[in-house]
Amino acid sequence: MAKVAVVYWSGTGNTEKMAEEFVEAVKANGSEAELFFAGEFSSDNISDFDAFAFGCPAMGNEQLEDGEFEPMFEEVEDKLDNKPTVLFGSYEWNDGQWMYDWQERAKDDGINLAADGLIAYDDPDEEALESVRNLAKTLLEKI
């Protein structure tokens, strides 16, 4: 049975809602998932999982949250052992450029992105949550 780590940071609860939906979708598809807030996850956890989902909202001028999420991601990004990975998050301004930048960074690091990053505007509505469920299925298909 595949085991997925869902690692996120959320300030308003929007990205947290996406992370929780992702976990439920993984479980509904017959696999295991474990939810981590960014500060709870480190490279020591990587060998315990077959795939990863990282969630972070757009912060400041279209960047990753720099207090907990960025340091954690910096630590793990070159240690993912080519395991399937997806990125997701929410935003409330601009056009989601942070996700495009994050995807490029992941590709440059050799991370095995299973799909394009998923963004949701503000509080994820049912359409956005359906996209989260589909992203979870896509990730599981890549394991």
C-alpha positions in Angstrom: 0.0 0.0 0.0 1.4 3.4 -1.0 2.1 6.0 1.7 1.8 9.7 1.0 3.1 12.6 3.1 1.0 15.7 2.8 3.0 18.7 4.1 1.6 22.2 4.2 1.6 25.6 5.7 -1.5 27.7 6.1 -2.2 31.1 7.6 -5.9 31.5 6.9 -7.0 27.9 6.7 -7.4 27.8 2.9 -4.4 25.7 2.1 -5.1 23.6 5.2 -8.5 22.8 3.7 -6.8 21.7 0.5 -4.3 19.5 2.5 -7.1 17.8 4.5 -9.0 17.1 1.3 -5.9 15.6 -0.3 -5.4 13.3 2.7 -9.1 12.1 2.5 -8.8 11.6 -1.3 -5.6 9.4 -0.9 -7.4 7.3 1.8 -10.5 7.0 -0.4 -8.3 5.6 -3.1 -7.0 2.8 -0.9 -3.6 4.3 0.2 -2.2 5.8 3.4 -1.6 9.5 4.0 -0.1 11.4 6.8 -0.7 15.1 7.3 2.2 17.3 8.5 2.3 21.0 9.3 5.5 22.4 7.7 7.5 22.6 10.9 6.8 19.0 11.8 8.4 17.6 8.6 12.1 17.1 7.8 14.4 15.1 5.6 14.4 12.4 8.3 10.8 11.6 7.3 11.4 11.1 3.6 12.3 7.4 3.6 8.9 6.6 5.3 6.9 7.7 2.2 6.4 6.7 -1.4 5.1 10.1 -2.6 4.7 13.7 -1.5 2.2 16.6 -1.7 3.5 20.0 -0.6 1.0 22.8 0.0 1.9 26.5 0.6 -0.1 29.6 -0.2 1.3 32.7 -2.0 2.8 35.0 0.5 4.1 38.6 0.2 5.1 39.3 -3.3 4.3 35.8 -4.7 6.6 33.7 -2.7 6.5 30.7 -0.3 6.0 31.3 3.4 9.5 32.0 4.7 9.2 31.3 8.4 8.5 27.5 8.4 7.7 26.3 4.9 10.6 27.7 3.0 13.3 26.4 5.5 11.6 22.9 5.5 11.3 22.8 1.7 15.0 23.9 1.3 16.0 21.0 3.5 14.1 18.3 1.6 14.0 19.5 -2.0 17.2 17.7 -3.0 16.4 14.6 -1.0 13.1 13.4 -2.5 14.8 10.5 -4.3 12.8 11.1 -7.5 9.6 10.1 -5.7 6.4 11.4 -7.3 5.5 14.9 -5.9 2.8 17.4 -6.4 2.5 21.1 -5.3 -0.7 23.0 -4.3 -1.8 26.1 -2.5 -4.2 29.1 -2.4 -3.8 32.7 -3.3 -5.8 35.9 -2.9 -4.0 38.4 -5.2 -2.0 38.6 -8.4 -2.2 35.6 -10.8 -0.5 32.7 -9.0 3.0 33.4 -10.2 4.4 31.8 -7.0 3.2 28.4 -8.2 4.9 28.8 -11.6 8.1 29.9 -9.9 7.8 27.0 -7.4 7.3 24.5 -10.2 10.4 25.7 -12.0 12.4 25.5 -8.9 11.2 21.9 -8.3 12.0 21.0 -11.9 15.5 22.5 -11.6 16.0 20.5 -8.5 15.1 17.3 -10.3 11.9 16.7 -8.4 9.6 14.2 -10.1 6.5 16.4 -10.5 3.5 14.1 -11.1 1.4 17.0 -12.3 1.3 20.8 -12.7 0.8 22.7 -9.4 -2.7 23.3 -8.3 -3.9 26.7 -7.2 -7.2 27.7 -5.6 -8.4 31.3 -5.3 -9.1 32.2 -1.6 -11.3 29.7 0.2 -11.4 26.6 -2.0 -14.9 26.0 -3.4 -16.3 22.6 -4.4 -14.7 22.9 -7.9 -11.3 23.5 -6.3 -11.7 20.6 -3.9 -12.7 18.3 -6.8 -9.4 19.4 -8.4 -7.6 18.5 -5.2 -9.2 15.0 -5.3 -8.2 14.6 -8.9 -4.6 15.6 -8.1 -4.4 13.0 -5.3 -5.5 10.3 -7.8 -2.9 11.5 -10.3 -0.2 11.3 -7.7 -1.2 7.8 -6.7 -1.1 6.7 -10.4 2.5 7.8 -10.6 3.7 5.6 -7.7 
